[in-house]
């Protein structure tokens, strides 16, 4: 998916509704006051009303920064992910989403909220950058850092790809069958 004029692309991939907190990403990008970023929201919009009118108003007021792509098939969604400079999932709660691993598979660093289910898996500064739920200031700082620091970006991508191998289907099957009595 081509970028708009060489701008840095932030992709949010998931349902666009309250629990996923895409408004935090909008507020962080707006606070940065940068014109070199484009932020794409890829995912279902059926429950977007749960975000309240402010979310849509902010997004519609800045078409130069924000695009609601909507729901796409898996291949198209992953094409958007692969075109990103950074993936962001600022959710208020999660179980174990696949999208950060998909980002790792295409070499895109992830910005995630520091959630209990991620403990011991997603680690700040090693395979992602984390921020507390609702901490828009730190989310903006993390976004600035990952876009500005190539060394940090490489470390995060390398760490996330190690994690991807740890949770691959082949690794799962090895662990699963190792536990089975013969």
C-alpha positions as CSV (number, residue, x, y, z in Angstrom):
1,X,0.0,0.0,0.0
2,X,1.7,3.2,-1.1
3,X,2.4,6.0,1.4
4,X,1.2,9.5,1.0
5,X,4.2,11.5,-0.2
6,X,6.8,9.6,1.8
7,X,5.2,10.3,5.1
8,X,5.8,8.0,8.1
9,X,2.9,5.6,8.5
10,X,1.3,4.5,11.7
11,X,-1.2,1.6,11.3
12,X,-3.9,0.6,13.9
13,X,-5.2,-2.8,13.0
14,X,-8.3,-4.1,14.8
15,X,-11.9,-3.2,15.5
16,X,-12.3,0.5,15.8
17,X,-14.3,0.8,19.0
18,X,-14.0,1.9,22.6
19,X,-12.1,-1.0,24.2
20,X,-9.3,-0.7,21.6
21,X,-8.8,3.0,22.5
22,X,-8.0,4.4,19.0
23,X,-8.8,7.8,20.4
24,X,-5.6,7.7,22.4
25,X,-3.6,7.3,19.2
26,X,-5.5,10.2,17.6
27,X,-4.8,12.4,20.6
28,X,-1.1,11.4,20.7
29,X,-0.6,12.2,17.0
30,X,-2.4,15.5,17.3
31,X,-0.3,16.5,20.3
32,X,2.9,15.8,18.3
33,X,1.9,18.5,15.7
34,X,3.9,16.7,13.0
35,X,3.0,16.9,9.3
36,X,5.1,14.0,8.3
37,X,2.9,11.3,9.8
38,X,-0.2,9.5,8.4
39,X,-2.3,7.3,10.7
40,X,-4.5,4.6,9.2
41,X,-7.2,2.8,11.1
42,X,-7.8,-0.6,9.5
43,X,-10.7,-2.6,10.9
44,X,-14.4,-3.0,11.4
45,X,-16.3,0.2,12.1
46,X,-19.7,-1.3,13.2
47,X,-19.1,-0.2,16.8
48,X,-17.2,3.0,16.2
49,X,-20.1,4.9,17.8
50,X,-18.7,3.5,21.2
51,X,-15.9,6.0,20.8
52,X,-18.3,9.0,21.0
53,X,-18.5,11.9,18.6
54,X,-15.1,13.4,19.5
55,X,-13.2,10.6,17.8
56,X,-14.9,11.0,14.4
57,X,-14.8,14.8,14.6
58,X,-11.1,14.8,15.3
59,X,-10.4,12.3,12.5
60,X,-12.6,14.1,10.0
61,X,-11.1,17.5,10.8
62,X,-7.6,16.2,9.9
63,X,-7.8,14.1,6.7
64,X,-4.2,15.0,6.2
65,X,-3.3,12.9,9.3
66,X,-6.0,10.3,9.7
67,X,-7.8,7.8,7.4
68,X,-10.4,5.3,8.5
69,X,-9.7,2.5,6.0
70,X,-12.4,0.2,7.4
71,X,-12.5,-3.6,7.4
72,X,-10.4,-5.4,4.9
73,X,-9.8,-9.0,4.1
74,X,-6.8,-10.6,5.8
75,X,-4.4,-10.1,2.8
76,X,-5.3,-6.5,2.4
77,X,-5.1,-5.8,6.1
78,X,-1.6,-7.4,6.2
79,X,-0.6,-5.3,3.2
80,X,-1.4,-2.2,5.2
81,X,0.5,-3.6,8.1
82,X,3.5,-4.3,5.9
83,X,3.5,-0.7,4.6
84,X,3.7,0.7,8.1
85,X,6.6,2.3,9.9
86,X,5.0,1.5,13.2
87,X,2.0,-0.5,14.4
88,X,0.0,0.8,17.4
89,X,-2.6,-1.0,19.5
90,X,-3.4,1.2,22.5
91,X,-6.1,-1.1,23.9
92,X,-7.7,-0.8,27.3
93,X,-7.7,-4.6,27.6
94,X,-6.7,-7.6,25.5
95,X,-6.2,-11.3,25.8
96,X,-3.4,-12.2,23.4
97,X,-3.9,-10.4,20.1
98,X,-2.3,-11.8,16.9
99,X,-1.7,-8.4,15.3
100,X,1.5,-7.5,17.1
101,X,2.9,-10.9,16.0
102,X,1.8,-10.1,12.4
103,X,3.6,-6.8,12.7
104,X,6.7,-8.7,13.8
105,X,6.4,-11.0,10.8
106,X,6.6,-8.1,8.4
107,X,9.3,-6.2,10.3
108,X,7.2,-3.5,11.8
109,X,7.7,-2.4,15.5
110,X,4.8,-2.3,17.8
111,X,3.6,0.2,20.3
112,X,1.3,-1.5,22.9
113,X,-0.4,-0.7,26.2
114,X,1.2,-2.3,29.3
115,X,-1.4,-5.0,29.9
116,X,-1.3,-8.0,32.3
117,X,-1.7,-10.6,29.6
118,X,1.5,-9.3,27.9
119,X,3.6,-9.8,31.0
120,X,6.7,-11.9,30.2
121,X,5.9,-11.8,26.5
122,X,5.9,-8.2,25.3
123,X,8.7,-6.3,27.0
124,X,9.3,-2.6,26.8
125,X,12.5,-1.7,25.0
126,X,13.1,-5.3,24.0
127,X,10.4,-6.3,21.5
128,X,7.9,-3.4,21.7
129,X,7.4,0.0,23.4
130,X,4.8,0.0,26.1
131,X,2.7,2.7,27.7
132,X,0.1,2.6,30.5
133,X,-3.5,2.6,29.4
134,X,-4.6,6.1,28.6
135,X,-1.2,7.7,28.9
136,X,-1.4,9.7,25.6
137,X,1.8,11.6,26.5
138,X,4.0,8.5,26.8
139,X,2.3,7.0,23.7
140,X,3.4,10.1,21.8
141,X,6.9,9.9,23.2
142,X,7.1,6.2,22.2
143,X,5.9,7.1,18.7
144,X,8.5,9.9,18.3
145,X,11.3,7.6,19.6
146,X,10.5,4.7,17.3
147,X,10.3,7.0,14.3
148,X,13.5,8.9,15.1
149,X,15.9,6.2,16.4
150,X,16.9,3.6,13.9
151,X,18.9,1.6,16.5
152,X,15.9,1.4,18.8
153,X,13.7,0.5,15.8
154,X,16.0,-2.4,14.8
155,X,16.3,-3.7,18.4
156,X,12.5,-3.7,18.7
157,X,12.0,-5.4,15.4
158,X,14.7,-8.0,16.1
159,X,13.3,-8.7,19.5
160,X,9.7,-9.1,18.2
161,X,10.9,-11.5,15.5
162,X,12.6,-13.6,18.1
163,X,9.2,-13.7,19.9
164,X,7.5,-14.6,16.7
165,X,9.7,-17.7,16.4
166,X,9.0,-18.6,20.0
167,X,5.3,-18.7,19.2
168,X,5.5,-20.2,15.8
169,X,3.3,-23.2,14.9
170,X,6.4,-25.4,14.6
171,X,7.5,-24.4,18.1
172,X,4.0,-25.0,19.5
173,X,3.9,-28.5,17.9
174,X,7.3,-29.4,19.3
175,X,6.2,-28.3,22.8
176,X,2.9,-30.0,22.5
177,X,4.2,-33.3,21.2
178,X,7.1,-33.3,23.7
179,X,4.5,-33.5,26.5
180,X,2.6,-36.5,25.0
181,X,3.5,-39.9,26.3
182,X,4.8,-42.3,23.6
